[in-house]
Amino acid sequence: MRKILPLLPKPSRYIGIEEGSIIKNAEDIHLRIGLAFPDLYEVGMSYLGQKILYNILNAKETWWAERIFAPCAETGKILFNTPDLSNPNETKKTLLCTLEGNCPLNKLDVLGFSITHELCYTNILYMLDLGGIPLRSEQRAKDALNGKHYPLIIAGGSCTLSAEPIAPFVDLMMLGDGEEIIIEVMELLDKSKKQGWSRQQYLEEASKISGVYIPEFFEVEKNTLNPDNSHNHVLESVRLKPAIKQKNSQITRRIVADLNKIEYPAEQTIPFGAVHKRLTLEIARGCTRGCRFCQAGMVYRPVRERSVENLSNILEDCLQKTGYDDVSFLSLSTGDFSALKTLFLKTSERCAKEQISISLPSLRVGSIDDSIMERLASIRRTGVTLAPEAGSQRLRDVINKGVTEEELILHVQKLFEHGWQQVKLYFMIGLPTETKEDILAIVDLCRKVRDAAGPGVKRLQVTAAISPFVPKPHTPFQWEEQLSYEETRERIGWLLEAFKGEKRLKMRWHEPKTSFLEGVFSRGSRKLADVIETAYNKGAIFASWMEHFKLEPWLEALEEHGLKAEDFLAERPVELALPWEHLNAGISKEFLLRERQKALGEKISPDCRYGACQVCGVCDRPNSVSLLHEPETSESNQLSYQNILNYQQRDQETHKPKFDEKGRVVERQIKQNTPEPEITKEVAGKKAKPPKIDATLAHKAAHYVITYSKLDKSAYLSQLELQSLFDLALRRAGVGLSFSQGFHPLPLLSFGRALPVAVESHCEVLGIHLREYLSAEEVYKRLNPHLLRGMQIINVEELPINTKLKQSSGEEYLLEFTEGQKIEDIIQHWQEFISNPSYSWTRTTKNGERTTDIRPLFKEIKINKTSIKIIFDWNETYISPLKLCLEVSKLDNPALIRLIKMKNV
C-alpha cells in the first residue's frame, strides 16, 4: 500500500509511524496478528479496547499485533483499481495491509475484529474483500483442506453476544472482557502452529476455552409458532450440533473480576487526528442503575472499580509517556464511581499545574456535588450533556431511569450558577407504552430547563437530541416492538411542530433510517447473513455514516432473500427462544421478564448498590452462585460488586438514599438539606469569566526556533497534525511550553509556511516559547528522542523573547522521478517551460477558478539526468510547489514524483 500513499486521501491514516506504534522484525515473529476495527482510523483510534489488546499481545516477544482500519470509500476504490504506475492505461488490485508492517491481510495468522455496533457488519466484509480473504468461514475451511492458508477470523466486542447475522463469516467469537481470553486463544493458536494442527483440530480445542464461541459448531433450529406461522423465519433458535463434543451447549461471557490486576496501556499509540484525542482512563466497568433499555448496563455487570491508588499511578505513568493534555474518566456511569470526589479532586490538582483538562463523561443527574462542579468550571466550561431519556415522569419510571424532574432542574441550575451556558438533553422516542403526551412532555421539560437559567445567561442554548429507541438483546425490552420508519418520522414531526417558535431551544435528531436498520440487525438471526453479503455487493458500506448511508440496497437485499424488515422489528413471543439465548450474558431470563412486567406496571427497581438485590443472576449470593461462573471455579472467585468498590458508600455521602413507595430516590446525599429549587429563580446574573490558569504557565522565559527534517513516511503528516504532534512530544520531553490566556488557553507554538502533504523536507521550522529557561542544547537533547520515525532536529537557536518567526522568501527543492517513467519526456516539458518568459496556469481554488502566471515563481531551474533542482521565489505569492511541479511535468499522479525541500533561501 505504501507505494500508492500519494494517491490516498488523508494518507497519514495508513503510515503506521505514530508515537507508541510497535515495529518488530518479521523474521523473529511466530504469530502475526491483525487487530481490525471496521470503521475509519479516526474512529478506531479513539477506541480504548484496541489499545489495551495491542499492548497485551505485543508484550509477547514472538507475537506481533498490528492495526488495520477500514479505508474510506474513496481509498477502497483506489485499492480495488490501483493505477499501474508503469502503465497508466492499466489497473490492478492492491491488498489492504497492516499499518505497522505493511503485511497483506491474507498473510496474517489471525485477523480479529472489534464489533461495537451492528451497522459495521458490511465493513467487515469490505475489509476481508480488500485483504484478499474469502468472506465465508465455510469457504475458508474448504480452502484449508486444499492447503491454502487464510488467517483465522475472530471477533470480539459487545455485539458478539448477539451477532448471529455475521456468524457465517467468523471462525471464532470471544464473549465478554478480552484481556485474559485473548491470551488463551493466541497461546493455543501458537501451539497449534508449532505442532501442525489442522484448522478443525484447533477450533475443537479452542471451544474448550471459557467464553469462546465457535459458530460453525452450532446449528439453527426453527421455533414452532402459532398456527398462522407469523414471523417464524425471524425467530430461529441456535443449538449445539449433536455431533460436536463440547463442554457446554451455552457459551458464557468472560469477565475480568479484578481490574487492578490487569495491565493498563501506559505507552499508547498516539493517533493523528482521532475523534477523541485524549487520555481515556477507565475507572470502572459495569453499572447498577438498571435502566431497562440499556444493553451495556446489563451485559457489563457486575460493577468493578479500580482503586484510587491504582488509578493515580496509571494517570501519572500515562501522562508522562503520552503527553496528553486532556484526561477523560471512562465508565458507564462515571458519577457512580464510589470514590469519585477523592479521585477527581486529587487528579484535578495535579493536572492544573500543567494545563491538562479533565472531563467527566456519562454523568447522571445528581451524581456530582458542588465541589466537583466548581472545580470543573475552573478548568473548562464547554457544553454539558444530560440524559433524561424521556420527557414525562411516567415514561422515565417505565424505563427505570431513576431521575425526577426536580433533580434535573436543580442540577442544571447549579450548572448555570457555575457558568455553563449550553445544555444538551438526550431523549428517546418510541419507548414501550409511549403516548403522544409523553412525546410532547419533552418540549415542556426543555422549556423548564431553559427557564431555570434565569435572564442572566446571555448565550443560553438548550438542545434536545432525539434518537429512536431500538430494543436490544439481553435487556428487559428485548421482546418489544420497534416503531416503523413511518411512525418514527411522524413522531419527529410532532416534536418539530412543538419546538417551533421556542427561543433558545434547538432540536436535533438521529436519522430514523439508520435506527430502522439497526433494529433489524440488533435482534436478527443467521438468515440475515445472506442479506449482509448481498447488501455489501450492492455497495452498502459505512452504514453508520450519513454521507454514505443508503437504505435502498438493504431493502433490495431483504426482498431478494424473501425477508421483510417489519418482521424483525415486531414484538417477540416471550415463550419462545431467541436467536441469542445460547449465549449467556450472566443476566437470567427470569430477571428480564420481571423487569419487563415492572415496566408495563410503571414500577421502579431501585439501584442495587443502595436498595435490595434484584437477583439478576450476575452476583454470587448466599444460596446461589453467579451465572457467569464455570462450575469448577464458582467457589474460588467471588463475584459481587460489594467486594470491589473503593468505598461501601460514596465518599461524599453520609447515609444511603431514601426511596418512595414506587422505588424512586426522594433524598440523595449529594443534595441533602437542599431546599426545593425555585424554577424561576435567577441564578446567573454575572458575566462568565475565563477559566483561571496558573500564572507560571503564561510566563515566557525563553524563545527558540527549531529546525527539523521531515522525511520518508512523516512527509504525509499535515500541518494541523504536526501541531498536535509537537505539543505532545514537548510534554513527553519535559519541555514546558508557555500558554496564552483567555477562555481557551493554548500552547505558544508557531510554524513556518505549511508544507504540502507528501513533500519531504530537510529544513522545516518551529517557534516555541518556554515558561522555564533551558539551553538550546538541552531542548535538543530532550525533544529529539520523542519525534516520529523520519523526523529529526537539525538545529535549535535561541531568539529574543518578543520576536516573531520569520517566513522565508524562497525555498530550494529537489525533484526526483520514480522508476518506470519516461524521464526524457518530462525533462523536455521542463526545458520548454524554461524557454518561455511566461506560463499562465488556471486552477480551481475555494473561491473559484484562478489564472496565474507561474513562470516568475521559478527563480532558478537546473536540470540533471534524473532530477531537477528548483529555487522558488515567494515574494509575490505562494502556490503549492507540488502542484507547480506536477503542472510543469504534465503529470496528474503525485506518486510518479518525489519532491524534497532542501533549504530555505
Buried (B, 14 or more C-beta within 10 A) or exposed (E): BEEBBBBBEBBBBBBBBBBBBBEBEEEEBEBBBBBBBBBBBBBBBBBBBBBBBBBBBBEBEEBBBBBBBBBBBEBBEBBEEBBEBEEEEEEEEBBBBBBBBBBBBBBBBBBBBBBBBBBBBBBBBBBBBBBBBBBBBEBBBEBBEEEEEBBBBBBBBBBBBBBBBBBBBBBBBBBBBBBBBBBBBBBBBBEBEEEEBEBEEBBBBBBEBBBBBBBBBBBBEEBEBEEEEEBBBBBBBBBBEEEBEBEBEEBBBBBBBEBBEBEBBBBBBBBBBBBBBBBBBBBBBBBBBBBBBBBBBBBBBBBBBBBBEBBBBBBEBBBEBBBBBBBBBBBBBBBBBBBBBBBBBBBBEBBBEBBBBBBBEBBBBBBBBBEBBEBBBBBBBEEBBBBBBBBBBBBBBBBBBBBBBBBBBBBBBBBBBBBBBBBBBBBBBBBBEBEEEBBBBBBBBBBBBBBBBBEBBEEBBBBBBBBBBBBBBBBBBBBBBBBBBEBBBEBBEBBEEBBEEBEBBBBEBBBBBBBBBBBBBBBBBBBBBBBBBBBBBBEBBBBBBEEEBEBEBBBBBBEEBEBBBBBBBBEBBEEBBBBBBBBBBBBBBEBBEBBBEBBEEBBBBBBBBBBEEBBBBBBBEEEEBBBBBEEEEBEEBBBBBEEBBBBEBBBBBEEBBEBEEEBBBEBBBBBEEEEEBEBEBEBBEEEBEEBEBEEEBBBEBBBBBBBBBBBBBBBBBBBEBBBBBBBBBBBBBBBBBBBEBEEEBBBBBBBBEEBBBBBBBBBBBBBBBBBEEBEBEBBBBBBBEBBBBBBBBBEBEBBEEEEEBEEBEBBBBBBEBBEEBEBEEBBEBBEEBEEEEEBEBEBEEEEEEEEBEBBBBBBEBEBEEEBBBBBBBBEEEBBBBBBBBBBBBEBEBBBBBBBBBBBBB
